[in-house]
Amino acid sequence: MQEYLRLENISKTYDRKVAVENLCLSIPRGSIYGIIGPNGAGKTTTIRMIMNIIAPDSGTILIEGRPLTKDFRNRVGYLPEERGLYKKMTLEEVIIFFAEMKDYPRSKTKAVVDRWLDRMSLGDYKRRKVEELSKGMQQKLQFITTMIHEPEMIILDELFSGLDPLNIELIKDILLEEKRRGTTILFSTHVMEQAEKLCDYICMINKGQGVLDGKMAEIKRKFGSNSIQVELEGEGAVARDIPGVEKITEFNNYIELDLAEGAEPQTILRELAGKVSVRRFEIMEPSLYDIFIDVARIDSPAPEANHA
């Protein structure tokens, strides 16, 4: 895919604390790219440098191969982690105000404002003041202000924080629609499940450094899996006696088996099928959460023992 955004060795330090260190990213046009990591890892600092809210101490940020220009912000829909709306304005006034800040014509905004409000279940509040909305409703309103000017890139910092499952699904569907239209989407999150559902590409950041970067499917293949899940009729404990099974975890309707390195799942299946009736046998793909824990653990060696 054609590259849209590139970060080349960007770094940022605050009062001797390194927030981001020599970070490199390549974000393809029309993709959904996730910056993931724990709180304090440097995700928000990275996004603020992309938005030119703060300048990197070193490194380069390129859009379509060229340095950032002043008009870039008008081409981007940006939803920061710290939400901010004018409480005394009506919802319609807020949407028009933010659109005009992006040089988006008022006539175009008025033509689509009802559609956006209805889709986010805010149509009945069009002429109500922002201060009358719940926190979740305010988040949905700010999402509208992020999208209203038809940006070519969407940048979302901890978008899903505080949203209920139904609204998470709604926004997820909208982002997938935008991707199909060719919009480039970048979002940060510490919730691995959401990144796993949405992202084509990810970059894991830990302690300001990129520790894993690439296409989601390729990362999962790289880490592989040494676990299988089995639904069966009979006593699952018989799997303990099968060579190559290191650990068995029993649940109500199935068991999970951790295999020794080099053990062949098909061999385990044949052995197991000779002892019990197997209804389902599935090689478990590692979750993004598990991959991150493994990578972060490698990146953060245990502290030395205190011999005092």
Backbone torsions as a table, in degrees:
resi	resn	phi	psi	omega
1	MET	NA	150.1	179.4
2	GLN	-69.1	136.2	-179.4
3	GLU	-73.9	137.1	176.8
4	TYR	-107.0	-49.4	-176.2
5	LEU	-126.4	135.8	177.7
6	ARG	-131.8	134.1	171.7
7	LEU	-113.3	124.5	-178.1
8	GLU	-115.9	103.5	173.3
9	ASN	51.9	47.7	179.6
10	ILE	-82.2	142.6	-180.0
11	SER	-138.9	150.7	176.7
12	LYS	-148.9	131.2	179.8
13	THR	-126.1	136.1	174.9
14	TYR	-118.0	117.9	176.1
15	ASP	46.5	51.7	177.5
16	ARG	72.1	-2.4	175.7
17	LYS	-94.5	121.8	-179.6
18	VAL	-78.7	115.5	178.9
19	ALA	-88.9	-41.6	177.9
20	VAL	-139.7	136.2	-174.9
21	GLU	-132.8	113.6	173.8
22	ASN	47.8	49.0	-177.7
23	LEU	-84.7	133.1	176.7
24	CYS	-122.5	132.9	176.1
25	LEU	-138.3	148.5	171.1
26	SER	-132.9	111.5	-173.4
27	ILE	-107.4	114.2	-178.8
28	PRO	-69.6	148.0	175.4
29	ARG	-63.0	137.5	175.3
30	GLY	75.8	15.3	179.8
31	SER	-107.2	166.7	169.9
32	ILE	-108.6	117.3	-172.3
33	TYR	-119.2	128.4	-178.3
34	GLY	-111.2	130.9	168.7
35	ILE	-99.7	114.0	-173.4
36	ILE	-120.9	157.8	179.6
37	GLY	157.0	170.1	-178.8
38	PRO	-69.8	166.8	174.7
39	ASN	-58.7	137.3	179.7
40	GLY	83.9	7.9	-176.7
41	ALA	-77.7	-20.1	-177.9
42	GLY	117.0	9.2	-177.0
43	LYS	-65.9	-49.6	-177.6
44	THR	-65.8	-40.1	177.0
45	THR	-59.1	-42.0	178.5
46	THR	-60.9	-46.3	-179.2
47	ILE	-65.1	-39.4	178.7
48	ARG	-65.2	-31.8	175.7
49	MET	-70.8	-39.0	176.6
50	ILE	-60.9	-40.6	-179.3
51	MET	-79.8	0.5	180.0
52	ASN	61.1	28.0	172.3
53	ILE	-76.9	-38.3	170.1
54	ILE	-127.6	153.3	-178.5
55	ALA	-98.7	139.8	174.9
56	PRO	-66.6	149.3	175.3
57	ASP	-70.1	-30.3	177.9
58	SER	-155.6	163.6	-179.9
59	GLY	100.2	176.8	-173.3
60	THR	-134.6	141.5	173.9
61	ILE	-119.5	125.7	-176.1
62	LEU	-122.9	136.4	172.2
63	ILE	-112.5	119.6	-177.1
64	GLU	51.1	39.1	176.1
65	GLY	82.4	1.7	-177.8
66	ARG	-122.5	152.9	177.9
67	PRO	-61.4	156.3	178.7
68	LEU	-58.5	140.9	174.8
69	THR	-119.9	168.9	-175.9
70	LYS	-62.9	-29.9	-176.4
71	ASP	-79.2	-3.1	-177.7
72	PHE	-60.0	-40.5	-177.7
73	ARG	-61.7	-31.3	178.7
74	ASN	-72.0	-20.1	-179.0
75	ARG	-92.6	-4.1	-175.0
76	VAL	-116.9	142.1	168.3
77	GLY	-100.2	115.3	-173.1
78	TYR	-118.5	123.7	176.0
79	LEU	-116.2	103.6	-176.9
80	PRO	-74.8	164.7	177.8
81	GLU	-66.0	-39.0	177.3
82	GLU	-85.7	104.9	-177.2
83	ARG	-73.1	149.6	179.2
84	GLY	-153.7	120.0	178.9
85	LEU	-135.5	155.7	178.3
86	TYR	-84.8	108.9	-168.1
87	LYS	-64.6	-29.5	-174.9
88	LYS	-88.6	-7.3	177.1
89	MET	-81.7	156.9	170.7
90	THR	-79.5	165.6	-179.6
91	LEU	-60.8	-43.3	179.7
92	GLU	-62.0	-41.9	-179.5
93	GLU	-63.5	-40.9	179.9
94	VAL	-63.0	-44.9	-178.0
95	ILE	-63.5	-45.2	179.2
96	ILE	-63.5	-41.7	-179.3
97	PHE	-59.7	-48.9	-178.0
98	PHE	-67.6	-35.0	177.8
99	ALA	-64.8	-42.5	-179.9
100	GLU	-66.4	-29.8	175.4
101	MET	-63.7	-24.2	178.0
102	LYS	-96.6	13.5	-178.8
103	ASP	61.3	31.3	178.3
104	TYR	-93.4	129.4	-173.8
105	PRO	-59.8	137.5	179.1
106	ARG	-58.1	-37.9	-178.5
107	SER	-61.9	-38.8	178.7
108	LYS	-68.8	-39.7	179.1
109	THR	-62.0	-47.1	-178.6
110	LYS	-62.2	-28.7	-178.2
111	ALA	-72.7	-22.7	-174.8
112	VAL	-119.4	-5.8	-173.8
113	VAL	-62.0	-39.7	179.8
114	ASP	-65.0	-40.3	-179.8
115	ARG	-62.3	-43.0	179.8
116	TRP	-66.7	-44.7	-179.5
117	LEU	-62.9	-42.2	179.3
118	ASP	-64.3	-41.4	-178.5
119	ARG	-64.1	-33.2	179.7
120	MET	-93.1	14.3	178.7
121	SER	58.5	38.5	179.4
122	LEU	-121.2	10.6	-175.5
123	GLY	-59.1	-35.8	-178.5
124	ASP	-73.1	-9.4	-176.5
125	TYR	-107.4	11.6	-172.8
126	LYS	-50.9	-42.7	-176.6
127	ARG	-106.9	17.5	174.4
128	ARG	-91.6	158.0	179.9
129	LYS	-81.3	150.9	-177.9
130	VAL	-57.5	-36.1	-176.9
131	GLU	-64.0	-14.9	178.7
132	GLU	-84.1	-8.3	-176.9
133	LEU	-87.0	151.5	171.2
134	SER	-71.5	169.6	-179.9
135	LYS	-61.3	-42.9	179.2
136	GLY	-64.0	-38.6	178.2
137	MET	-67.2	-37.6	176.6
138	GLN	-63.6	-36.9	176.8
139	GLN	-63.1	-40.4	178.9
140	LYS	-67.4	-37.8	176.9
141	LEU	-62.5	-43.3	-179.4
142	GLN	-67.5	-31.2	174.3
143	PHE	-62.6	-40.0	176.8
144	ILE	-60.0	-45.5	-179.1
145	THR	-63.4	-25.8	177.8
146	THR	-74.1	-31.2	-172.7
147	MET	-99.5	-17.1	-164.2
148	ILE	-62.1	-29.5	-174.4
149	HIS	-94.2	17.4	176.3
150	GLU	55.2	59.1	-176.0
151	PRO	-69.3	151.9	175.9
152	GLU	-85.1	-16.4	173.4
153	MET	-138.3	140.8	178.3
154	ILE	-118.3	128.2	179.2
155	ILE	-122.8	120.9	-172.0
156	LEU	-127.1	121.1	-178.2
157	ASP	-103.0	111.6	-178.6
158	GLU	51.9	51.5	-175.3
159	LEU	-56.8	-42.7	-167.9
160	PHE	-84.8	-1.7	-178.5
161	SER	-62.1	120.9	175.6
162	GLY	88.5	-4.9	-179.4
163	LEU	-89.0	145.3	177.4
164	ASP	-80.5	165.2	-174.5
165	PRO	-56.0	-37.6	-179.1
166	LEU	-65.2	-41.8	179.9
167	ASN	-74.0	-29.7	173.2
168	ILE	-61.8	-44.3	179.6
169	GLU	-65.2	-39.2	179.0
170	LEU	-61.1	-48.9	-178.3
171	ILE	-68.5	-36.6	176.3
172	LYS	-58.8	-43.3	179.4
173	ASP	-63.3	-39.9	179.5
174	ILE	-64.8	-41.7	179.5
175	LEU	-64.7	-38.0	177.4
176	LEU	-67.0	-35.5	174.5
177	GLU	-62.7	-43.0	179.1
178	GLU	-62.8	-40.9	178.3
179	LYS	-60.5	-43.1	179.5
180	ARG	-62.4	-25.2	177.3
181	ARG	-84.2	-3.6	177.7
182	GLY	98.2	5.7	178.9
183	THR	-72.1	139.3	175.6
184	THR	-89.9	129.8	-173.8
185	ILE	-123.9	127.3	176.6
186	LEU	-124.4	126.6	174.9
187	PHE	-141.0	152.3	177.5
188	SER	-109.9	149.0	177.1
189	THR	-163.2	153.2	169.2
190	HIS	-104.1	2.0	178.5
191	VAL	-95.0	100.0	-173.0
192	MET	-62.2	-33.2	-176.9
193	GLU	-59.7	-42.2	-179.2
194	GLN	-67.9	-40.4	177.8
195	ALA	-63.2	-39.7	-178.7
196	GLU	-64.1	-36.0	-179.3
197	LYS	-72.9	-32.6	-167.6
198	LEU	-105.4	-34.5	-162.5
199	CYS	-82.8	140.8	167.1
200	ASP	-84.5	-37.5	-178.1
201	TYR	-132.5	152.5	176.1
202	ILE	-140.0	154.8	167.1
203	CYS	-129.2	121.3	175.1
204	MET	-89.6	128.0	176.9
205	ILE	-113.8	134.4	174.8
206	ASN	-140.1	124.0	-179.3
207	LYS	55.9	39.8	174.8
208	GLY	82.2	-2.0	-177.1
209	GLN	-116.2	144.2	173.1
210	GLY	-74.4	120.5	-176.9
211	VAL	-109.0	-11.9	178.2
212	LEU	-161.7	134.4	-174.3
213	ASP	-150.7	136.3	175.4
214	GLY	153.7	-170.7	179.5
215	LYS	-73.6	136.3	-174.3
216	MET	-54.0	-49.5	-176.5
217	ALA	-62.3	-38.0	-178.9
218	GLU	-70.4	-36.7	177.4
219	ILE	-63.9	-42.3	-180.0
220	LYS	-65.4	-39.1	177.8
221	ARG	-65.6	-37.3	-179.0
222	LYS	-62.1	-40.7	-177.3
223	PHE	-84.6	-17.8	175.0
224	GLY	56.1	-157.3	179.3
225	SER	-159.4	142.6	175.0
226	ASN	-119.5	27.7	-178.5
227	SER	-127.4	149.2	174.2
228	ILE	-134.0	152.0	178.4
229	GLN	-117.2	135.0	-173.9
230	VAL	-133.0	126.4	166.7
231	GLU	-96.2	132.1	-174.3
232	LEU	-148.4	165.4	171.3
233	GLU	-111.3	119.8	-176.7
234	GLY	127.7	-171.1	-175.9
235	GLU	-88.6	113.0	-177.0
236	GLY	-66.1	-19.4	-177.9
237	ALA	-63.0	-17.8	179.7
238	VAL	-62.3	-20.7	-179.5
239	ALA	-66.3	-19.6	-179.1
240	ARG	-62.2	-26.9	-175.0
241	ASP	-90.2	0.0	-177.8
242	ILE	-84.7	125.5	177.9
243	PRO	-57.5	134.4	-180.0
244	GLY	100.1	-13.1	176.9
245	VAL	-91.0	115.4	-178.5
246	GLU	-90.1	-33.2	-175.3
247	LYS	-150.6	142.7	175.8
248	ILE	-125.6	132.6	175.8
249	THR	-118.9	120.7	-175.4
250	GLU	-97.7	134.9	173.0
251	PHE	-119.6	-176.7	-175.0
252	ASN	-65.5	-42.5	-174.0
253	ASN	-116.4	-0.9	-177.6
254	TYR	-159.3	171.9	175.1
255	ILE	-127.4	154.0	172.8
256	GLU	-117.1	133.8	-177.5
257	LEU	-117.0	127.3	171.3
258	ASP	-94.8	126.4	-173.9
259	LEU	-99.3	150.9	174.0
260	ALA	-69.6	155.2	178.7
261	GLU	-59.4	131.6	179.3
262	GLY	89.2	-10.1	179.0
263	ALA	-68.5	139.6	-178.3
264	GLU	-95.3	120.5	179.7
265	PRO	-55.7	-37.9	-178.0
266	GLN	-67.0	-32.9	176.1
267	THR	-66.7	-41.0	177.5
268	ILE	-62.0	-41.2	-179.7
269	LEU	-61.7	-45.8	-179.2
270	ARG	-61.5	-43.1	179.5
271	GLU	-63.2	-42.7	-176.7
272	LEU	-69.4	-40.4	-179.2
273	ALA	-65.3	-21.6	176.8
274	GLY	-79.2	-9.4	-177.2
275	LYS	-112.6	-34.1	-177.7
276	VAL	-140.9	169.4	176.2
277	SER	-86.9	117.7	-177.2
278	VAL	-96.1	121.1	178.5
279	ARG	-92.5	-34.7	-179.7
280	ARG	-149.5	139.2	-179.3
281	PHE	-137.4	115.4	-172.5
282	GLU	-133.1	126.5	172.4
283	ILE	-74.3	124.3	-173.0
284	MET	-86.1	124.6	175.3
285	GLU	-77.0	137.1	-179.7
286	PRO	-64.4	137.9	177.1
287	SER	-76.7	157.9	176.9
288	LEU	-61.4	-34.5	177.4
289	TYR	-60.3	-48.8	-178.7
290	ASP	-64.3	-39.8	179.0
291	ILE	-62.3	-44.8	-178.8
292	PHE	-63.8	-42.4	178.8
293	ILE	-59.0	-43.5	179.4
294	ASP	-63.2	-45.7	-178.1
295	VAL	-66.8	-43.7	-179.7
296	ALA	-64.0	-35.0	179.9
297	ARG	-67.2	-40.9	177.0
298	ILE	-65.0	-38.8	-176.9
299	ASP	-74.4	-17.5	-176.2
300	SER	-123.7	83.0	-179.4
301	PRO	-62.1	151.7	-179.2
302	ALA	-60.4	143.2	-180.0
303	PRO	-66.4	151.9	178.6
304	GLU	-67.4	148.3	179.9
305	ALA	-66.5	145.6	178.4
306	ASN	-88.6	114.2	-177.0
307	HIS	-97.7	11.2	-178.2
308	ALA	-66.0	NA	NA
